[in-house]
């Protein structure tokens, strides 16, 4: 099953996979919500899942599918290779994480390998995952503070948006700087975007 919100890419991927003698696409979806319904109907051996999807995102869709079908085998196929994206996808239960520029033979080979029960992570992806695992997790509140910080909000604006005191904002920022190993707001914002902790829409 192929889940991707770009019709042209999705159609091309379906044609590519159907050209392989031992592979057949049984369903396709342009959004995460539809992915769960289609999985229930078709029970595909493998799901190719993009991360940025309208409505329910790819990670949420993986969690929803695997909650109902714990043996579901999902391969993330995306353009995003940031530490946090990889970490969230693997945490959600993805068996592999590939970029959309992956060569055709490697993609087909990964599908076959995951079908046999293996977990496949390309070298660069594995390195990024290892780097992310060395970093302390951020709490939900810290992530909210960081998100507002990357939008250029002042401490006063952050405290107003989150209904917390400015002193609490400062305390969160101090913890954030330590966890991200940065010295100031600018470095924290750059780090957050570069690692995929926060995405600029």
C-alpha positions in Angstrom: 0.0 0.0 0.0 1.3 3.5 -0.9 0.4 6.5 1.2 1.5 9.9 -0.2 -0.3 13.1 -0.8 1.3 13.9 -4.1 -0.8 12.2 -6.8 2.0 12.2 -9.5 4.6 10.7 -7.1 2.1 8.2 -5.9 1.1 7.1 -9.4 4.7 6.8 -10.4 5.5 4.7 -7.3 2.6 2.4 -8.0 3.7 1.9 -11.6 7.3 1.3 -10.5 6.3 -1.3 -7.9 3.8 -3.1 -10.1 6.6 -3.5 -12.7 8.4 -5.8 -10.2 7.4 -9.4 -10.8 6.9 -10.2 -7.1 5.3 -6.9 -6.0 1.8 -5.6 -6.4 0.2 -2.4 -5.0 -3.2 -3.3 -3.5 -4.2 0.2 -2.3 -3.2 3.8 -2.3 -4.1 6.8 -0.2 -3.4 10.5 -0.2 -3.8 11.1 3.5 -3.1 9.5 6.9 -6.8 9.1 7.9 -7.6 7.1 4.8 -4.5 4.9 5.3 -6.0 3.2 8.4 -9.3 2.5 6.6 -7.5 1.1 3.6 -5.2 -1.0 5.8 -8.3 -2.5 7.5 -9.8 -3.4 4.1 -6.8 -4.7 2.3 -4.3 -5.9 5.0 -1.3 -5.2 2.8 2.1 -6.9 3.7 3.9 -3.6 3.5 2.9 0.1 3.7 5.0 2.8 2.1 4.2 5.9 4.2 5.1 9.5 3.6 5.5 11.7 6.8 3.9 15.0 5.8 0.3 14.2 5.0 -2.9 16.3 5.3 -5.0 15.7 8.4 -3.3 12.8 10.3 0.5 12.9 9.7 2.5 9.8 8.8 3.8 9.1 12.3 0.3 9.3 13.7 -1.0 7.0 10.9 1.7 4.5 11.7 0.8 4.5 15.4 -2.9 4.1 14.6 -2.3 1.2 12.2 0.1 -0.6 14.5 -2.3 -0.1 17.5 -4.9 -2.2 15.7 -2.4 -4.3 13.8 0.8 -4.8 15.8 2.4 -6.9 13.1 2.0 -4.2 10.4 5.2 -3.5 8.5 5.6 0.1 7.5 8.4 1.7 5.5 8.7 5.5 5.7 9.4 7.0 2.3 9.9 10.7 2.6 12.0 13.7 1.6 12.7 14.6 5.3 15.9 13.2 6.8 16.0 15.2 10.1 17.0 13.5 13.3 13.6 14.0 15.0 11.6 12.8 12.0 13.6 9.6 11.9 13.4 9.1 15.7 9.6 9.6 15.8 9.0 7.3 12.9 11.1 4.4 14.3 9.6 5.0 17.7 6.1 4.7 16.1 7.2 1.3 14.7 8.4 1.9 11.2 10.7 -1.0 10.0 12.7 1.2 7.6 13.2 4.8 6.7 14.0 5.7 3.1 14.3 9.0 1.2 12.4 9.5 -2.0 15.6 9.6 -4.0 16.5 6.0 -3.0 17.4 4.0 -6.1 14.7 1.7 -7.4 16.5 -1.5 -6.8 17.3 -0.5 -3.2 13.7 0.4 -2.6 12.5 -3.0 -4.0 15.1 -4.8 -2.0 14.1 -3.0 1.2 10.5 -4.0 0.7 11.4 -7.6 0.2 13.7 -7.5 3.3 11.1 -5.9 5.5 8.6 -8.5 4.3 10.8 -11.2 5.7 10.8 -9.5 9.1 14.0 -7.5 8.9 14.5 -3.9 9.9 16.6 -1.9 7.4 18.1 1.5 8.1 20.5 3.0 5.6 23.9 4.1 7.0 23.2 7.9 7.2 19.7 7.3 8.7 21.2 5.0 11.3 23.8 7.6 12.2 21.2 10.3 12.6 19.0 8.0 14.7 22.0 7.2 17.0 22.7 11.0 17.3 19.1 11.7 18.2 19.0 8.9 20.8 22.0 10.5 22.6 20.0 13.7 23.1 17.6 14.0 26.0 13.9 14.0 25.2 12.0 17.3 25.4 8.8 17.5 27.3 5.6 18.6 25.5 5.8 22.0 27.2 9.5 22.5 26.3 8.6 21.7 22.7 5.8 24.2 22.7 8.2 26.9 24.1 10.8 26.0 21.5 8.2 26.2 18.7 7.2 29.7 19.7 10.8 30.7 20.2 11.6 29.7 16.5 8.8 32.0 15.4 10.6 34.9 17.1 8.3 35.3 20.1 9.6 37.1 23.1 9.4 35.6 26.6 6.4 37.8 27.4 4.6 36.6 24.2 5.5 32.9 25.0 4.2 33.3 28.5 0.9 34.8 27.2 0.4 32.2 24.5 1.0 29.3 26.9 -0.6 30.9 30.0 2.5 30.5 32.1 4.7 33.1 33.9 7.8 34.7 32.3 9.9 33.1 35.1 8.5 29.7 34.0 9.4 30.4 30.4 13.0 31.3 31.5 13.2 28.1 33.4 12.0 26.1 30.4 14.5 27.9 28.2 17.4 27.1 30.6 16.5 23.4 30.5 16.1 23.5 26.7 19.5 25.1 26.2 21.1 22.3 28.3 19.3 19.5 26.5 20.1 20.9 23.1 23.6 21.9 24.1 23.2 25.4 22.9 24.1 28.8 24.4 21.3 31.1 23.3 17.9 31.6 21.6 19.2 31.9 18.1 21.3 28.7 18.4 18.3 26.9 19.9 16.0 27.9 17.0 18.5 26.9 14.4 19.2 23.6 16.1 15.4 22.9 16.5 14.8 23.5 12.8 17.9 21.6 11.6 17.1 18.5 13.7 13.4 18.6 12.8 12.1 19.2 16.3 10.2 22.1 14.9 9.0 22.5 11.3 8.4 25.9 9.8 5.1 25.6 7.9 
